[in-house]
Amino acid sequence: MAKAHQVTTEEIDVVDLLIAQHALIRDLFEEVKSTRGQVQEEAFHRLRRMLAVHETAEEEVVHPAARLVLAGGNDGLVSDRLAEENEAKKMLGELEGLRPGEPAFLELLDKLRIAVLLHARSEERYEFMQLRQKAKPATLRSMAAAVKAAEAFAPTHPHAGVESATANLVAGPIAALVDRVKDAMRGTSGQVKDPRS
């Protein structure tokens, strides 16, 4: 009987990793939408954490690489994605101040879901596919490892206005420490198992 080949972190490229994370984010939105009570609150904490660390890693690793590799990366493509991420962080921050299950929470959650899914689609179509076409496979694999490393030290809550790689590298470690202490005190780490790790 042939042994199934397991995909290791060294074999995953950044595009595959981020697309898998986008699918996980879609699933988390559905879980938050379709549950109630404590289960919904826990699902929201996992969604919030996943969005925060995912976007931080993209801002630190993927978008700077896109600016270097892609035509038009500096004057539109990346700037548009960063603006979308800032808006999503603002909405996510507002959601943190609401109680899951409240009508206002569910309404804003749906707005965020639509914005995030459109943002992910734009990244996949315009940024990720061009990265895959123009960057070497070894570069894409090393970027996947860099994304995983960035996620390990990323803030777990949204911080609107911190969308550049420089801002994330300066403010990120302090914000991450504060966020993780806050999560530990509340008992809401929101750890999410990434299907590709």
C-alpha positions in Angstrom: 0.0 0.0 0.0 1.4 3.4 -1.0 2.0 5.9 1.8 0.1 9.2 1.3 2.4 12.1 0.7 2.0 14.7 3.5 2.5 18.4 2.5 5.1 20.0 4.7 5.6 23.7 5.5 8.7 23.7 3.2 6.5 22.6 0.2 3.7 25.1 0.6 4.0 28.3 -1.2 2.6 31.6 0.1 -0.3 31.7 -2.4 -1.5 28.2 -1.3 -1.1 29.1 2.3 -3.1 32.4 2.1 -5.8 30.9 -0.1 -6.3 28.1 2.5 -6.5 30.8 5.2 -9.1 32.7 3.2 -11.2 29.5 3.1 -10.8 29.1 6.9 -11.9 32.8 7.4 -15.0 32.1 5.3 -15.8 29.1 7.4 -15.3 31.1 10.6 -17.7 33.8 9.4 -20.3 31.1 8.8 -19.7 29.6 12.2 -20.2 32.9 13.9 -23.3 33.6 11.8 -24.9 30.2 12.4 -24.3 29.8 16.2 -25.5 31.5 19.3 -24.5 32.1 22.9 -21.1 31.0 24.2 -20.4 29.0 21.0 -20.9 32.1 18.9 -18.7 34.2 21.2 -15.9 31.6 21.0 -16.2 31.4 17.2 -16.0 35.2 17.0 -12.8 35.3 19.1 -11.3 32.7 16.7 -12.4 34.8 13.7 -11.0 38.0 15.2 -7.7 36.4 16.0 -7.4 34.8 12.6 -8.2 38.1 10.8 -5.8 40.1 12.9 -2.8 37.7 12.5 -3.5 37.0 8.9 -3.7 40.6 7.9 -0.6 41.6 9.9 1.4 38.8 8.1 0.2 40.0 4.7 1.2 43.5 5.6 4.6 42.5 6.8 5.5 40.0 4.1 3.2 39.7 1.1 2.3 43.4 0.3 6.0 44.6 0.4 7.0 41.7 -1.9 4.1 42.6 -4.2 5.3 46.2 -4.4 8.7 44.9 -5.6 7.5 42.2 -8.0 4.2 43.4 -9.5 3.6 46.0 -12.2 1.5 48.7 -10.7 2.1 47.3 -7.2 3.2 50.7 -5.8 0.4 52.8 -7.4 -2.8 51.0 -6.8 -2.9 47.3 -6.3 -1.2 47.2 -2.9 -2.6 50.6 -1.8 -6.1 49.4 -2.5 -5.6 46.2 -0.4 -4.1 48.2 2.5 -7.1 50.6 2.5 -9.5 47.7 2.5 -7.6 46.1 5.5 -7.8 49.4 7.4 -11.6 49.5 6.9 -11.9 45.9 8.0 -9.8 46.5 11.1 -12.1 49.4 12.0 -15.2 47.3 11.7 -13.6 44.4 13.6 -12.7 46.8 16.4 -16.3 48.0 16.5 -17.5 44.4 16.7 -15.3 43.8 19.7 -17.3 46.4 21.6 -20.6 44.7 20.9 -22.0 41.5 22.3 -22.3 38.6 19.9 -25.9 37.9 19.1 -27.1 41.5 19.4 -28.8 42.8 16.2 -26.1 45.5 15.8 -23.4 42.9 16.1 -25.0 40.6 13.5 -25.6 43.6 11.1 -22.0 44.8 11.4 -20.7 41.2 11.2 -22.4 40.8 7.8 -20.9 44.1 6.5 -17.5 42.9 7.7 -18.0 39.5 6.1 -18.9 41.0 2.7 -15.9 43.5 2.9 -13.4 40.7 3.9 -14.6 38.3 1.2 -14.4 41.0 -1.5 -10.9 41.9 -0.2 -9.8 38.2 -0.3 -11.1 37.8 -3.8 -9.2 40.9 -5.0 -6.0 39.6 -3.3 -6.4 36.2 -4.9 -7.2 37.5 -8.4 -4.9 40.4 -8.7 -2.1 40.1 -6.2 -1.5 36.4 -5.4 -1.8 35.0 -8.9 0.6 37.6 -10.2 3.0 36.8 -7.4 2.8 33.1 -8.3 3.5 34.0 -12.0 6.4 36.4 -11.4 8.2 35.1 -8.3 10.4 32.0 -8.2 8.9 28.9 -6.5 11.7 29.0 -3.9 10.8 32.6 -3.1 7.1 31.8 -2.7 8.0 28.9 -0.3 10.2 31.1 1.8 7.5 33.7 1.8 5.1 31.1 3.3 7.6 30.4 6.1 7.9 34.2 6.7 4.1 34.5 6.9 4.0 31.7 9.5 6.7 33.4 11.5 5.0 36.8 11.3 1.7 35.3 12.4 3.4 33.7 15.5 4.3 37.2 16.8 1.3 39.2 15.4 -1.3 41.1 17.4 -4.4 39.1 18.1 -6.8 42.1 17.9 -7.3 44.7 15.1 -5.2 47.8 15.2 -6.5 50.2 12.5 -4.0 52.5 11.0 -1.1 50.0 11.3 -1.1 48.7 7.8 2.4 49.2 6.6 5.2 46.8 7.1 7.2 49.4 9.0 4.3 50.3 11.3 3.6 46.6 12.0 7.3 46.0 12.8 7.5 49.0 15.1 4.1 48.8 16.9 3.3 45.1 16.3 5.4 43.5 19.0 4.1 45.7 21.7 0.5 45.4 20.5 0.9 41.7 20.2 2.2 41.4 23.8 -0.7 43.5 25.1 -3.2 41.6 23.1 -2.0 38.2 24.2 -2.0 39.3 27.9 -5.5 40.6 27.4 -6.6 37.3 25.8 -5.0 35.3 28.6 -6.7 37.3 31.3 -10.0 36.9 29.5 -9.4 33.3 28.7 -10.0 34.0 25.0 -6.9 33.1 23.0 -9.0 32.2 20.0 -6.3 29.9 18.7 -7.2 28.6 15.2 -5.7 25.5 13.7 -4.5 26.3 10.2 -5.2 23.4 7.9 -1.9 23.9 6.0 0.5 24.0 9.0 
